[in-house]
């Protein structure tokens, strides 16, 4: 039995933050009903690359769901989704603030007749405040919440993180909040509304960098791969490539410079404590870099590993999956897709829970793949009525 078996989630979200949250819930056993417009989740067309007709982007965040393609602007369509919401434990949506009220799918409306409903709203800036009506996108929020101000090389152009970092963290935060609300519901018998914003999560996720500003009043700047509070803790270039050195304490530092044949870098009192190394970063790091540049990446990784100093190669994704650890930990799940055949998908890191591990239930669905079954089996709609809804464009199935 999976951890969330028996829980039903109505997923009114699209793109990444919401779909990633609902995929997490699906992998843990929840049944997720993905409601899409007739033309589908926007990410279905975000490519290349594509596998068959589906984009890799869409495939990354929609495993294990059942797709209902429906026109909410048609009252018959919105009525069907309202009926589905009555059978759901959780609703997840990422429409602009207030948009779903026109379809009777907002939290105040649904909670009147379904007081145990857990309803998670994901927006750019939240349900309140002067920016609440503005749309929000990951790249824009990386700029607004300070992420880009500390990313990239010192003196270089602002740079965003190479993945939709705030979207991902908002999805994970949403999952945490939903599970917390579900546990609390067992005690109180009541549902609640979760107001999640990329803005809030982006700032929260600045952790030590934001706290440094609150401590000093000085905004931190970018340091490339270096750590603002630990030295040496950054990427170094060897003669044939890059690796990451992560010296975590003074004794590791001493072993690291000794292994490089440079005991003087320990004997210098300026470098014997981490705070001293941070204060004298500009003098210390070039000396270490010069010692490393004459050695190969493999030699450096072996050298530091042998003395117990954290070090890793800097891998591209091919190299990540070629590492025996990736196979051992099952980083990729293979699923059978209804039109493509077997496809590789990114595994859920919760697959190593001892009793109720995350597991895939099915491949990401085709657009409207489950429209008919959801209406007939969950809502009890007659087949003849489903055919009318299909013909009149209220719902869509793969055959239409």
C-alpha positions, 0 to 999 in steps of 0.5 A: 500500500502506498502512503497516500492511497485513497486520497483524491486530488483535483489538479487545476494547475499547469506548467511546473510548480503545481504539476510537480506538486501533484506528481509528488502526491501521485507517486506517493499513492494519491489519485490525481485528476489533471484538468486541462483546457481543450488545447492542453497544458501549455508545456505539452508544446514546449520543445524541442526535445519531444518524445513522440508528440509529447514534450520532455518538459511535460513528461517531467512533471505529469506522471501518474495522472488522469487527464480530463480535457474540458472547456471551463468556459462552457457551463456544462464543463465547469459544472463537471469539474465542480462535481469532481471537486466534491469527490476530491480531498485536495484541489491544486490550482495556479490560476491568477488570483480570483480567476476561478471565481467566475467558474465557481471553482474558487475556495470560498465557493467550493468550501461552502459545500465541502468544508473538509476540502484542502485547497492550494492556490499557487500564484506569483505573488499570493492572494494579498498585497499590491502585486497579488493580481500580477502574473508570476514566472520563475525567471522573473521571480528569480530576478525579483527575490534576489536569486539572480543578484547572487548567481553568476561571476562577480562583476558579470551579468545577472544570471538565473539558475539553470532550472526553474528553481523557484517553481520547483521549490514552490511545488515542494513547499505546496506538497509539504503544506498539503500534507500538513493540512491533511494531517491537521484535518484528521484532528479538526475535521476541517479543510483549509486554503493554502496561499502559496506564492513564488515570491514568498518561496523565492525569498524563503529559499535565499536562506543564509544569503538573506539572513546575512543581509538581515544581519549586516544590512549589506546585500551579498553579491555573486561569487560564481561557484564559491560559497559566501561563508566557507573558503575554499568551497568552490569549483577549481579548474584542473589541467583537463576539466573542472571539479568541486572542492568543498572544504567544510572545516579547518582540519579538512583545509589543513589536509587539503593544502598538505596533500597539495604539498603546500603546508605554508598555506596552513602555517600562515595564521591568516588561513588557519580559521574559516573566518580568516580564510573568508576575509582573505579569500582573494589572496588564498584562492589564487594560490590554491588554483595555481597548485591545482592547475598543473594536475588532472581532474582525476588526480585532484579528485583522488588526492582530496578523497584520499585525505577525507576532503569532500570533492566531486567532478562537475558532471554533465547529465550524461556523466551523472547517469553513467555514475554507478551510484545513479544505477544503484539508486534508480535515478530513472524509471522506465514507463510504458506510454500509450503511444510512444512505448517505453520511455525513461522518466526522472525518478522520485527521490522518495522511492527509498522510504522503507515501507511506503516508497514512492512508485510510478503508477502510469506514464504521463497521460495523453490529452484527455486520455481519461475524460471518458472514464472520469465522467462515467466512473467517477461522476456517473455520467451516461455514455450518451451524454459523454458523446454529446459533450465530445461532439459539442467540444465541451470535453476532449478525448484522444479520439476527437 
